[in-house]
Amino acid sequence: MLKLLLLFLGLALATSSARAQTALPPRPAAPVSSAFAPRTGQSDTIYAVRHLFERRRLGGKKWLFVSLSGVLGVTRVLLNPNTTTVNGYQTKSEVDGGAAAVFGVGFLGLPVAVGLSKLTRFSEKREDAIISGYVASHRLPGAIGRRLRRKDFIGGI
């Protein structure tokens, strides 16, 4: 399996092209809809809220990816028991399915729960509702305001 993976990696590297690095022009600030930014100070806050929600949704997707890779790993172990050859005889080592199930539920259930929680708490629907509320009242909910960091704003890190 490893030889096959290395072969595909070698082929991918051999067929890719390389170019000299060039300086990219500075990235312009993300445009904000004028419906959401009637005043100058609001556009930066709305940009920060959007950036916060994008960051948290990406984090949720990463947690789900970690859990998916773990599930695939446990499935591989359960479906392909190790076979070894000793003195010309093949022996199969059995895998305890109960222990794998406990591992799967206990350790892989946590990333699934965290990922789904982030995806639901920071959905696009909720993001639009918070921005609409901010435009109407010029106030953010306390939980959202506390989560905003300097890197979420336009001139952030």
N, C-alpha and C positions, 0 to 999 in steps of 0.2 A: 504494500500500500504506500509506504514511504517513497519507494522508488518511482511509483507512478506519479505521486504528488510532485516530486522533484523534477520529473520529466516535464510535466505540465508547466511548472514554474519556469524551467529553463526555456521552454518554447515560448512562453509569454514574454520573457525578457528578451529573447532573440528577435521576436517580431515587433517589439515596440521601437519607437523612434525617439531620438534624443535631440533636443534643441538647446541653443545657448539661452541663458536667462536674459530677459530684458526687463527694464524697469516699467512697472505698470503705472498708469496715471492714477492720481489719488481718487479713491472711491467717494462719490458724492453721497451726501446724507440721504437717507431713505425719504422719499416724498410722503407726506402725510395729507390725507384727504382734507380739503378745506371744510367739509361738513363737520369734521371732528376737531378742527382747530380754528375757531373764530378769533382767538387771541394768539399773540406771539408766544406767550409762556406755556400755553397748553400743548403745542406741538411737541415740545421736548418731553413732556410728561407722558403723552400718548405714545410717543415712540418708545419710551422706557417701558411702559406697560406691555406693549406689543413684544418688545425684545424679551422681557421677563417671561411672558407666556410661551414664546417660541423656545426659550432655553429650557423651561420646565417640561414642555412636551417632548423635546429631544431627550431629556433625561429619562422620561417615562419609556420612550422607545428603546433606549439603551438598556434599561432594566429588563424589558421584555425580551430583548435579544439575548441577554445573559441567561435568562431562564430557558429560552428556547434551545440555546446551545447546550445547556446542562441536561435538558430533557433528551436531546438527541444523543448525548454521550451516555446517559444511563440506558437508553433504549439499545444502543450499540452493544453495551456490555451484556445486557440481558439476552439479546438475540444471537450474539456470536461468542459462545463460550470458548475459552482458550483450549487449544489442543497442543499437547507436547508429545514428542517422541522420545521414549526412554528404552534403550536396548532394542530398538526395532519395533516396539509396541507403542501404539498411539493411545494416549490417555486424555480424557476430557475432564476439565475441572468444572464443576458445577457452580453456578452463581446462586446465592440465596435471594430469591425473589422478594421475600418479605422485607429484608434489610434494604434492598433497592427501592422498594415502595416507600418505606419510612424515610429514606434519604430524599426521594423525589418529592414527597409531600412536605417534609420538614424544611429542607434546605432550598428546594426549588420553588416552593410555594411562596416564600418570602419575596423573591424578586418579581414574581407575577403580581403579587398584591401591591407592592410599591409601584410598579410600572402602571398598572391599571388605575391606581389611586391618582397618580400624577396626570395621567391622560384624562381622567374625568374632572379633576379639580381645575385643570388648566385647559379646558376645551375652548375651541374657537367661539362657541356660542356664549360661554361665560365671559370670554375676553370682550366680545362685542357689547355685552350687557354692562360690563364695568366701564368701558369707554363711553358708552352712551350716558350712563349715570354721571360720569365725571364731567362730560360736556354740559349736562343739565345743572349740576350742583357745584362744580369746581372742587369736589372732594373725592378722594379715593377711599375705599374701605380700608380699615386699619390693617388687616392682614396683608393686603396687597402693598400698601405703603411701607410696611416694615420689611417686605421682601425685596423692594427695589434697592439696587446697588449702583454705585457710580458707573460700573461698566454697562449698565442698561441704558444710560442716557446717551445722546448723540455724541458728545465730546468725551465719552468715557474711555476707560483704559483699553 
